[in-house]
Amino acid sequence: MSRKTRRQAPSHPLQIALRRQQDRERAQDPATWGLDADNLARAVNQDVQTQRDSAGRTVRARRQDVFDVLRARGRLSAAAVDAVRRLQDDIACLHRTATGGISFAPRVDRSVDPQGFSDARRRAGARIDSVLSLAGPASARLLGALCEPDLILGRGADWRAVVERETGETLADAQGAILRMACENLAGAYGILDRARTRVG
């Protein structure tokens, strides 16, 4: 004689509503979205570098920028790329909210939320000011114009158009040379700051 399976009692309407609310909240949280494999496979995303975990899932994706391209072509030193990444990290820190993520709250003129300003952000701002003042005004202006739209607004800038706008240079080879010089100036500025810090510490 077969044993009858016990039927589960129907869910209470309050439990159903609570589950639906949690699903809606998860769907609105960018941290739960993950990476879209179909989108990453498109031709327009062939400059996106991905990292996979041990299970083969894509866990990180980063679009190559002009600094990656110049480094891959042997036109930019590792120290210069590291310096640009340090600057980008500080710019990202400066524009984060107190919770550590980028704020999606609407703000007038994309201004920084003063209520979320923390000591870490103040220190990042001070580091940015120090290193850019040592790199020189032309390099500071060019690197700021290239790095900030990518990090703050989430869109990459057309680097050639930025170099032309900031320097007036229209020749392609000269534009690359100007950008390389700005990156090397930044690396030199970080070197000065690091040496000064080791002397003090």
C-alpha positions in Angstrom: 0.0 0.0 0.0 1.5 3.3 -1.1 1.8 6.0 1.5 0.0 9.2 0.7 2.1 12.3 0.4 1.1 15.0 2.7 0.1 18.2 0.9 1.8 21.4 2.0 -0.5 24.0 3.5 -0.9 27.0 1.2 1.2 30.0 2.0 -0.3 32.8 4.0 -1.0 35.9 2.0 1.3 37.9 4.3 4.2 35.5 3.5 3.6 35.8 -0.2 3.6 39.6 -0.1 6.8 39.6 2.0 8.6 37.2 -0.5 7.4 39.4 -3.4 8.7 42.5 -1.7 12.1 40.9 -1.1 12.3 39.8 -4.7 11.6 43.4 -5.8 14.3 44.8 -3.5 16.8 42.2 -4.8 16.0 43.2 -8.4 16.7 46.8 -7.6 20.0 46.2 -5.8 22.9 46.5 -8.3 25.0 44.1 -6.2 22.7 41.2 -7.0 22.5 41.8 -10.8 25.6 39.9 -11.8 27.2 39.9 -15.3 25.2 39.3 -18.4 27.1 36.7 -20.4 25.2 37.4 -23.6 26.0 41.1 -23.4 29.7 40.3 -22.7 29.8 38.1 -25.8 28.8 40.9 -28.2 31.3 42.4 -30.6 31.0 45.8 -29.0 32.3 44.4 -25.7 35.4 42.7 -27.1 37.6 45.2 -25.1 36.1 44.0 -21.8 38.4 41.9 -19.7 36.7 39.2 -17.6 37.7 37.1 -14.6 36.2 33.8 -13.7 35.9 32.0 -10.4 36.8 28.3 -9.9 33.3 27.3 -10.9 33.7 29.0 -14.3 31.3 31.9 -13.5 32.3 35.4 -14.7 32.7 37.3 -11.4 34.4 40.5 -12.7 34.4 42.5 -15.9 36.4 45.7 -16.7 36.4 47.5 -20.0 39.9 48.3 -21.2 40.6 52.0 -21.3 43.2 54.0 -23.3 45.8 53.4 -20.6 45.5 49.6 -21.0 45.8 50.0 -24.8 48.9 52.1 -24.6 50.5 49.7 -22.1 49.7 46.7 -24.3 51.4 48.4 -27.2 54.5 49.1 -25.1 53.9 52.8 -25.2 53.3 53.3 -21.5 55.4 52.1 -18.6 54.0 49.9 -15.8 54.8 52.7 -13.3 52.7 55.2 -15.3 49.7 52.8 -15.5 50.0 52.1 -11.8 50.0 55.8 -11.1 46.9 56.3 -13.2 45.2 53.5 -11.3 46.1 55.1 -8.0 44.6 58.4 -9.2 41.4 56.6 -10.4 41.1 54.8 -7.0 41.3 58.1 -5.2 38.8 59.7 -7.6 36.4 56.8 -7.0 36.9 57.1 -3.2 36.2 60.8 -3.3 32.9 60.3 -5.1 31.6 57.4 -3.0 28.9 57.7 -0.4 29.5 56.8 3.3 28.2 53.3 2.7 31.1 52.6 0.3 29.1 52.3 -2.9 28.3 54.8 -5.6 25.2 56.8 -4.7 22.3 56.5 -7.2 20.3 59.2 -5.5 19.4 62.2 -7.6 21.6 65.3 -6.9 21.6 68.8 -8.4 24.4 69.2 -10.9 25.8 65.8 -9.9 27.3 67.4 -6.8 28.8 65.3 -4.0 26.5 64.6 -1.1 27.9 66.5 1.8 26.2 64.3 4.4 28.1 61.3 3.2 31.6 63.0 3.3 34.0 60.9 5.4 37.6 61.1 6.5 38.5 58.6 3.8 37.1 60.8 1.2 38.9 63.9 2.6 42.2 62.0 2.5 41.5 60.9 -1.1 40.8 64.5 -2.1 44.0 65.7 -0.4 46.0 63.0 -2.2 44.5 64.0 -5.5 45.3 67.7 -4.9 48.9 66.8 -3.9 49.8 64.6 -6.7 48.1 66.7 -9.5 49.8 69.8 -8.2 53.2 68.0 -8.6 52.3 66.5 -12.0 51.8 70.0 -13.4 48.6 71.9 -14.5 48.5 70.6 -18.1 48.9 67.0 -17.0 46.4 67.4 -14.1 43.8 69.0 -16.4 44.2 66.2 -19.1 44.2 63.3 -16.6 41.2 64.7 -14.7 39.2 65.2 -17.9 40.0 61.5 -18.9 39.5 59.8 -15.5 36.5 61.6 -14.0 33.8 60.9 -16.6 34.6 57.2 -16.6 34.5 56.9 -12.8 31.9 59.5 -11.8 29.4 59.2 -14.7 30.1 55.6 -15.7 31.0 56.3 -19.3 34.4 56.4 -21.0 35.6 59.5 -22.7 36.8 59.6 -26.3 40.4 60.2 -25.3 41.5 61.7 -28.6 38.7 64.3 -28.4 39.6 65.0 -24.8 43.3 65.6 -25.6 42.3 67.8 -28.5 39.9 69.8 -26.3 42.4 70.2 -23.4 45.6 70.8 -25.4 44.5 71.9 -28.9 46.6 69.1 -30.5 44.9 67.5 -33.5 47.7 65.2 -34.8 47.1 61.5 -33.7 50.8 60.7 -32.9 51.2 63.9 -30.9 48.0 63.2 -29.0 49.4 59.9 -27.9 52.7 61.5 -26.9 51.0 64.2 -24.9 48.9 61.6 -23.0 52.0 59.4 -22.4 53.8 62.4 -21.0 51.0 63.3 -18.7 50.9 59.7 -17.3 54.7 59.7 -16.8 54.5 63.1 -15.1 51.9 61.6 -12.8 54.1 58.6 -12.0 56.9 61.0 -11.2 54.6 63.0 -8.9 53.6 59.8 -7.0 57.3 58.9 -6.7 58.0 62.3 -5.1 55.1 61.8 -2.6 56.2 58.3 -1.8 59.8 59.3 -1.1 58.6 62.2 1.1 56.4 59.8 3.0 59.2 57.3 3.7 61.5 60.1 4.9 58.8 61.3 7.3 57.7 57.8 8.4 
